[in-house]
Amino acid sequence: MKAKLKDRVIAESDDIVEEGGYAYFPSAQVRVELLEKAEKTASDLECPHGVQFYHVVIDGVRHERAAWRYEAPRPSMRHTAGRFGFWGEVEVG
């Protein structure tokens, strides 16, 4: 499975965990050089799993909060630990 934006592959792996309609990619299979940590919002701070959003930057264009990772997932979401999810303009398939 791949996560792509503007024909650039951001992540690619066969080791995918699915949860809530989203595919989570192992961190080691994500091109983290294309990610920029986003400032946490009040909503982010309220997330029980410690969510951290990232902007995806392609050719100098920032795609706001298009990726995320849970920093401290509760037991029900532990299987997503160390993995990135993508949404918005990012095509996953």
MDAnalysis code that builds the backbone (N, CA, C; Angstrom):
import MDAnalysis as mda
import numpy as np

u = mda.Universe.empty(279, n_residues=93, atom_resindex=np.repeat(np.arange(93), 3), trajectory=True)
u.add_TopologyAttr("name", ["N", "CA", "C"] * 93)
u.add_TopologyAttr("resid", np.arange(1, 94))
u.add_TopologyAttr("resname", ["MET", "LYS", "ALA", "LYS", "LEU", "LYS", "ASP", "ARG", "VAL", "ILE", "ALA", "GLU", "SER", "ASP", "ASP", "ILE", "VAL", "GLU", "GLU", "GLY", "GLY", "TYR", "ALA", "TYR", "PHE", "PRO", "SER", "ALA", "GLN", "VAL", "ARG", "VAL", "GLU", "LEU", "LEU", "GLU", "LYS", "ALA", "GLU", "LYS", "THR", "ALA", "SER", "ASP", "LEU", "GLU", "CYS", "PRO", "HIS", "GLY", "VAL", "GLN", "PHE", "TYR", "HIS", "VAL", "VAL", "ILE", "ASP", "GLY", "VAL", "ARG", "HIS", "GLU", "ARG", "ALA", "ALA", "TRP", "ARG", "TYR", "GLU", "ALA", "PRO", "ARG", "PRO", "SER", "MET", "ARG", "HIS", "THR", "ALA", "GLY", "ARG", "PHE", "GLY", "PHE", "TRP", "GLY", "GLU", "VAL", "GLU", "VAL", "GLY"])
u.atoms.positions = np.array([
    [0.846, -1.171, 0.000],
    [0.000, 0.000, 0.000],
    [0.899, 1.245, 0.000],
    [0.399, 2.300, -0.642],
    [1.160, 3.548, -0.729],
    [0.325, 4.729, -0.249],
    [1.022, 5.727, 0.275],
    [0.432, 7.037, 0.572],
    [1.138, 8.013, -0.353],
    [0.354, 8.687, -1.235],
    [0.945, 9.570, -2.246],
    [0.276, 10.944, -2.208],
    [1.071, 11.933, -2.587],
    [0.562, 13.293, -2.732],
    [1.301, 13.928, -3.896],
    [0.552, 14.447, -4.858],
    [1.159, 15.073, -6.040],
    [2.139, 14.108, -6.716],
    [1.744, 12.842, -6.840],
    [2.554, 11.787, -7.462],
    [3.855, 11.480, -6.731],
    [4.014, 11.968, -5.511],
    [5.195, 11.652, -4.695],
    [4.790, 10.639, -3.627],
    [5.533, 9.577, -3.530],
    [5.255, 8.563, -2.520],
    [5.797, 9.053, -1.178],
    [4.905, 9.126, -0.206],
    [5.279, 9.553, 1.145],
    [5.570, 8.333, 2.007],
    [4.802, 7.267, 1.781],
    [4.978, 6.029, 2.542],
    [4.583, 4.849, 1.665],
    [5.261, 3.724, 1.911],
    [4.936, 2.508, 1.175],
    [5.277, 1.308, 2.047],
    [4.299, 0.410, 2.201],
    [4.526, -0.773, 3.024],
    [3.420, -1.793, 2.803],
    [3.747, -3.059, 3.040],
    [2.745, -4.119, 3.060],
    [2.304, -4.392, 4.496],
    [3.017, -3.792, 5.457],
    [2.716, -3.953, 6.880],
    [1.809, -2.797, 7.315],
    [0.527, -2.937, 7.037],
    [-0.452, -1.887, 7.304],
    [-1.389, -2.330, 8.419],
    [-1.685, -1.392, 9.311],
    [-2.689, -1.608, 10.344],
    [-3.855, -0.688, 10.009],
    [-5.058, -1.248, 9.961],
    [-6.239, -0.436, 9.653],
    [-7.049, -0.220, 10.917],
    [-7.515, 1.020, 11.069],
    [-8.311, 1.389, 12.233],
    [-9.183, 2.579, 11.871],
    [-10.467, 2.467, 12.112],
    [-11.370, 3.577, 11.890],
    [-11.407, 4.088, 10.463],
    [-11.133, 3.206, 9.501],
    [-11.148, 3.595, 8.100],
    [-9.840, 4.193, 7.603],
    [-8.823, 4.214, 8.445],
    [-7.511, 4.757, 8.069],
    [-6.465, 3.648, 8.065],
    [-5.500, 3.790, 7.173],
    [-4.371, 2.858, 7.099],
    [-3.192, 3.498, 7.819],
    [-2.572, 2.755, 8.703],
    [-1.417, 3.246, 9.463],
    [-0.148, 2.546, 8.972],
    [0.826, 3.357, 8.578],
    [2.092, 2.874, 8.030],
    [3.172, 2.884, 9.109],
    [4.066, 1.884, 9.122],
    [5.174, 1.892, 10.083],
    [6.064, 3.121, 9.842],
    [6.508, 3.732, 10.916],
    [7.352, 4.937, 10.815],
    [8.565, 4.724, 9.921],
    [9.157, 3.537, 9.978],
    [10.358, 3.256, 9.191],
    [10.089, 3.274, 7.687],
    [8.822, 3.178, 7.287],
    [8.469, 3.161, 5.870],
    [7.911, 4.503, 5.385],
    [8.028, 5.523, 6.228],
    [7.523, 6.863, 5.905],
    [8.698, 7.783, 5.610],
    [8.585, 8.555, 4.552],
    [9.634, 9.528, 4.203],
    [9.464, 10.744, 5.110],
    [10.018, 10.638, 6.314],
    [9.830, 11.684, 7.329],
    [10.459, 13.016, 6.915],
    [11.355, 12.998, 5.944],
    [11.934, 14.263, 5.465],
    [10.885, 15.120, 4.753],
    [9.748, 14.519, 4.397],
    [8.654, 15.265, 3.770],
    [7.637, 15.770, 4.794],
    [7.877, 15.461, 6.071],
    [6.953, 15.852, 7.129],
    [7.525, 16.979, 7.975],
    [6.644, 17.855, 8.405],
    [7.009, 18.974, 9.277],
    [6.020, 18.976, 10.435],
    [6.539, 18.917, 11.656],
    [5.680, 18.850, 12.836],
    [4.780, 20.078, 12.909],
    [3.486, 19.850, 13.114],
    [2.508, 20.935, 13.229],
    [2.362, 21.339, 14.689],
    [2.055, 22.587, 14.900],
    [1.785, 23.072, 16.251],
    [0.500, 22.417, 16.739],
    [0.486, 22.015, 18.014],
    [-0.696, 21.357, 18.559],
    [-1.797, 22.376, 18.832],
    [-3.017, 21.972, 18.492],
    [-4.195, 22.785, 18.763],
    [-4.805, 22.333, 20.091],
    [-5.782, 23.079, 20.575],
    [-6.481, 22.693, 21.806],
    [-7.116, 21.320, 21.643],
    [-7.670, 21.058, 20.470],
    [-8.284, 19.760, 20.182],
    [-7.249, 18.641, 20.238],
    [-6.074, 18.904, 19.695],
    [-4.993, 17.901, 19.739],
    [-4.634, 17.572, 21.179],
    [-4.549, 18.595, 21.998],
    [-4.166, 18.407, 23.396],
    [-5.207, 17.609, 24.177],
    [-6.448, 17.627, 23.714],
    [-7.518, 16.879, 24.373],
    [-7.555, 15.416, 23.935],
    [-6.868, 15.068, 22.885],
    [-6.887, 13.700, 22.371],
    [-6.304, 12.745, 23.418],
    [-7.049, 11.701, 23.786],
    [-6.560, 10.773, 24.808],
    [-5.365, 9.937, 24.367],
    [-5.044, 9.949, 23.085],
    [-3.936, 9.138, 22.566],
    [-2.676, 9.964, 22.315],
    [-2.699, 11.249, 22.648],
    [-1.520, 12.092, 22.435],
    [-1.197, 12.274, 20.971],
    [-2.120, 12.799, 20.190],
    [-1.917, 12.929, 18.752],
    [-0.938, 14.059, 18.412],
    [-0.107, 13.793, 17.411],
    [0.786, 14.809, 16.845],
    [0.534, 14.824, 15.350],
    [0.113, 15.981, 14.839],
    [-0.102, 16.133, 13.405],
    [1.167, 16.646, 12.733],
    [1.254, 16.382, 11.433],
    [2.392, 16.810, 10.622],
    [1.867, 17.391, 9.318],
    [2.526, 18.434, 8.846],
    [2.265, 18.959, 7.511],
    [3.100, 18.113, 6.551],
    [2.575, 17.857, 5.376],
    [3.345, 17.183, 4.331],
    [3.812, 18.284, 3.387],
    [5.120, 18.354, 3.147],
    [5.693, 19.411, 2.315],
    [6.249, 18.780, 1.036],
    [5.630, 19.159, -0.082],
    [6.035, 18.655, -1.393],
    [6.406, 19.854, -2.257],
    [7.640, 19.878, -2.748],
    [8.116, 20.955, -3.614],
    [7.854, 22.335, -3.007],
    [8.081, 22.448, -1.708],
    [7.925, 23.721, -1.020],
    [6.502, 24.100, -0.672],
    [5.535, 23.263, -1.037],
    [4.122, 23.538, -0.734],
    [3.714, 22.712, 0.479],
    [3.200, 23.401, 1.487],
    [2.784, 22.738, 2.725],
    [1.322, 22.318, 2.632],
    [1.075, 21.040, 2.885],
    [-0.269, 20.483, 2.936],
    [-0.568, 20.261, 4.417],
    [-1.359, 21.167, 4.950],
    [-1.589, 21.275, 6.388],
    [-2.153, 20.007, 7.024],
    [-1.485, 19.569, 8.071],
    [-1.977, 18.518, 8.955],
    [-2.470, 17.284, 8.188],
    [-1.726, 16.873, 7.189],
    [-2.123, 15.760, 6.333],
    [-1.664, 14.396, 6.862],
    [-0.872, 14.402, 7.927],
    [-0.391, 13.153, 8.527],
    [-0.473, 13.278, 10.046],
    [-0.561, 12.155, 10.719],
    [-0.552, 12.169, 12.179],
    [0.006, 10.873, 12.722],
    [0.342, 10.962, 14.012],
    [0.837, 9.794, 14.742],
    [0.396, 9.940, 16.187],
    [0.020, 8.839, 16.803],
    [-0.343, 8.863, 18.217],
    [0.909, 8.631, 19.049],
    [1.173, 9.558, 19.960],
    [2.390, 9.478, 20.779],
    [2.230, 8.545, 21.971],
    [1.008, 8.432, 22.487],
    [0.753, 7.590, 23.656],
    [-0.623, 6.936, 23.530],
    [-0.784, 6.043, 22.540],
    [-2.103, 5.452, 22.343],
    [-2.549, 4.617, 23.538],
    [-3.808, 4.761, 23.876],
    [-4.396, 3.951, 24.939],
    [-4.495, 2.506, 24.446],
    [-4.755, 1.569, 25.360],
    [-4.779, 0.151, 24.974],
    [-5.626, -0.167, 23.746],
    [-6.755, 0.490, 23.581],
    [-7.626, 0.188, 22.447],
    [-7.007, 0.578, 21.101],
    [-5.996, 1.444, 21.137],
    [-5.334, 1.907, 19.911],
    [-3.853, 1.541, 19.887],
    [-3.418, 0.705, 20.797],
    [-1.990, 0.358, 20.917],
    [-1.410, -0.168, 19.613],
    [-2.224, -0.829, 18.808],
    [-1.756, -1.400, 17.540],
    [-1.335, -0.322, 16.538],
    [-1.671, 0.954, 16.790],
    [-1.254, 2.044, 15.895],
    [0.036, 2.717, 16.369],
    [0.578, 2.296, 17.497],
    [1.791, 2.909, 18.051],
    [2.945, 2.829, 17.050],
    [3.678, 3.922, 16.911],
    [4.830, 3.954, 16.013],
    [4.451, 3.994, 14.547],
    [3.214, 4.373, 14.240],
    [2.735, 4.380, 12.867],
    [2.117, 5.731, 12.512],
    [2.140, 6.040, 11.225],
    [1.560, 7.276, 10.706],
    [0.290, 6.981, 9.931],
    [-0.689, 7.862, 10.100],
    [-1.900, 7.846, 9.289],
    [-1.886, 9.083, 8.387],
    [-2.629, 9.002, 7.304],
    [-2.686, 10.116, 6.337],
    [-4.140, 10.357, 5.954],
    [-4.441, 11.605, 5.575],
    [-5.782, 11.940, 5.124],
    [-5.731, 13.212, 4.293],
    [-6.899, 13.770, 4.010],
    [-6.954, 15.000, 3.230],
    [-6.550, 14.744, 1.801],
    [-5.584, 15.504, 1.336],
    [-5.134, 15.402, -0.046],
    [-4.282, 14.168, -0.336],
    [-3.856, 13.483, 0.711],
    [-3.009, 12.302, 0.525],
    [-3.871, 11.125, 0.071],
    [-3.462, 10.509, -1.026],
    [-4.151, 9.333, -1.561],
    [-3.525, 8.085, -0.957],
    [-4.353, 7.248, -0.373],
    [-3.864, 5.999, 0.229],
    [-4.531, 4.836, -0.493],
    [-3.703, 3.937, -0.972],
    [-4.257, 2.777, -1.658],
    [-3.209, 1.886, -2.225],
])
